[in-house]
Amino acid sequence: MKKSEEKGPFFELTKRQRKAVVMLYEGAYTNKEIAETLHCSESLIYKWKRENKSFQQARRQYETMIIEDKYVSEAMQSIYALVKTAKSEMVRLQAAISILKLAGRLTDNSTPELDKAKVRKANAEADIARWRADELTGKNKADDSTVLVDDIGDAEDE
């Protein structure tokens, strides 16, 4: 890895903490073995794992770096090989779609109609929020009463 790429939580840790992250990732060591190797207490390893947000973020960053370095290239080569050599047209299509998605050229949920519907929904939600705010501040006081009905619901409501 180049010096210019050495940014983020993993590289902000001490050498000892970085070594702990690597040993934890390898999965072959107990907390006791890690503590002995690093000349610290086992409770310190537990504390880093449970309470230290920077350490937790560093672990995620390290896992991502390893996966990208070791497996992404190989996975892309495998997908490309499927595009070229798969007997099934559906397999070739799915492999091509995967490559386009990974390249940022294709998304799962984007069509012009869907994008317009998302804008309409966002505008409607903004109108509802404005109405609710006005109702709370007393700006909606009138002789007639408006009732707001949410009969559509969200996926979270189900």
Salt bridges, closest charged atoms under 4 A:
GLU6 OE1 - LYS3 NZ 3.80
ASP108 OD1 - LYS101 NZ 2.39
GLU125 OE2 - LYS121 NZ 3.67
ASP127 OD1 - ARG130 NH2 2.39
